[in-house]
Amino acid sequence: MESDVTFLEYVVKGLVDNPNDVKVARTVDEMGVLLTLSVNPADMGKVIGRMGNTAKAIRTLLRVVGMKNNARVNLKINEPEGAAPRAMRTDKTVDESLEDLKI
């Protein structure tokens, strides 16, 4: 197993509640290495983090691992099945949320 895959699995399994559901696929093309991460839908928030900070940190660390091996490493995090794409999600306005609370 490649060191980048081993590293990613180690970090993510330490973050999530369902480590047995962590899956990493590795592909190599002219752009470099692409690691595709799948986790239990309940663990997505832990992997992404507030404002994406955890995911950004993992990507930064993977770049360092890649530099050590003279490879460009990118990370794709799979959306869970049935989730709306981020661009299609609609959040309620403050007024709509207050209306729900009957305030």
Backbone torsions as a table, in degrees:
resi	resn	phi	psi	omega
1	MET	NA	142.1	-177.9
2	GLU	-70.5	150.6	-178.0
3	SER	-64.8	-32.2	179.4
4	ASP	-68.1	-37.7	177.6
5	VAL	-67.4	-44.6	179.1
6	THR	-59.3	-45.1	179.9
7	PHE	-61.7	-49.3	-178.5
8	LEU	-61.1	-44.9	179.0
9	GLU	-61.2	-42.4	-179.6
10	TYR	-61.1	-47.4	-178.3
11	VAL	-65.5	-49.1	-174.8
12	VAL	-68.6	-41.1	179.4
13	LYS	-62.5	-27.9	176.2
14	GLY	-74.0	-19.7	-177.9
15	LEU	-91.2	-32.8	-167.3
16	VAL	-94.7	163.7	176.4
17	ASP	-87.1	-18.9	-178.0
18	ASN	-122.0	70.9	-175.2
19	PRO	-63.1	-24.0	179.7
20	ASN	-71.0	-16.1	179.7
21	ASP	-90.8	-0.4	-179.5
22	VAL	-77.1	123.7	178.5
23	LYS	-130.1	135.9	178.6
24	VAL	-125.9	126.6	173.9
25	ALA	-109.4	139.3	-177.7
26	ARG	-120.5	126.3	174.2
27	THR	-128.4	150.1	-179.9
28	VAL	-125.8	131.9	174.2
29	ASP	-142.1	-165.6	-177.4
30	GLU	-66.7	-19.1	178.9
31	MET	-83.7	-13.8	-179.0
32	GLY	125.1	-148.6	-177.3
33	VAL	-100.9	133.9	174.1
34	LEU	-117.2	119.7	174.5
35	LEU	-102.2	125.0	179.6
36	THR	-108.9	119.6	-174.3
37	LEU	-105.2	131.8	173.0
38	SER	-123.4	134.0	177.9
39	VAL	-133.7	167.9	174.6
40	ASN	-58.9	135.9	-179.2
41	PRO	-53.4	-31.8	179.3
42	ALA	-67.2	-19.1	-177.3
43	ASP	-99.1	-0.3	-176.4
44	MET	-57.4	-42.9	-178.8
45	GLY	-61.2	-36.2	179.7
46	LYS	-68.9	-36.5	-178.6
47	VAL	-75.9	-39.0	-178.6
48	ILE	-77.4	-46.2	179.6
49	GLY	80.1	172.5	179.2
50	ARG	-63.7	126.9	179.7
51	MET	53.9	26.5	177.2
52	GLY	77.1	11.2	-174.5
53	ASN	-65.1	-37.6	179.5
54	THR	-66.6	-45.1	178.5
55	ALA	-61.0	-41.5	178.1
56	LYS	-61.6	-42.5	-179.9
57	ALA	-64.4	-42.0	178.4
58	ILE	-62.1	-43.0	179.4
59	ARG	-62.9	-40.0	178.3
60	THR	-62.4	-46.0	179.2
61	LEU	-63.6	-37.9	177.9
62	LEU	-65.1	-35.0	176.2
63	ARG	-62.4	-39.8	178.6
64	VAL	-64.7	-44.4	177.0
65	VAL	-59.6	-41.5	179.5
66	GLY	-64.8	-40.4	179.3
67	MET	-60.5	-38.6	179.6
68	LYS	-60.8	-31.6	-179.1
69	ASN	-104.5	15.7	-179.3
70	ASN	53.1	44.1	179.4
71	ALA	-135.8	149.0	174.0
72	ARG	-92.8	119.1	-175.9
73	VAL	-112.0	126.2	176.5
74	ASN	-118.1	151.8	-178.9
75	LEU	-120.6	130.1	172.2
76	LYS	-116.2	128.9	177.6
77	ILE	-104.1	118.3	-179.2
78	ASN	-68.7	135.2	172.7
79	GLU	-70.5	142.9	178.0
80	PRO	-65.0	154.6	178.8
81	GLU	-57.5	136.0	175.4
82	GLY	84.6	-6.2	179.6
83	ALA	-80.7	141.1	176.6
84	ALA	-71.1	141.4	175.3
85	PRO	-56.8	145.7	-175.1
86	ARG	-52.0	-38.9	-177.5
87	ALA	-67.8	-21.9	-176.8
88	MET	-96.0	-8.5	180.0
89	ARG	-71.2	139.1	176.6
90	THR	-117.7	128.1	177.8
91	ASP	-98.8	147.3	178.5
92	LYS	-73.2	152.1	173.5
93	THR	-76.1	168.0	177.9
94	VAL	-59.6	-42.6	-179.3
95	ASP	-61.7	-41.8	179.1
96	GLU	-65.2	-40.2	178.4
97	SER	-64.9	-41.1	177.6
98	LEU	-64.8	-37.8	177.9
99	GLU	-62.1	-40.5	177.7
100	ASP	-61.3	-35.0	-179.2
101	LEU	-83.1	-6.9	-179.8
102	LYS	59.8	42.2	179.5
103	ILE	-93.8	NA	NA
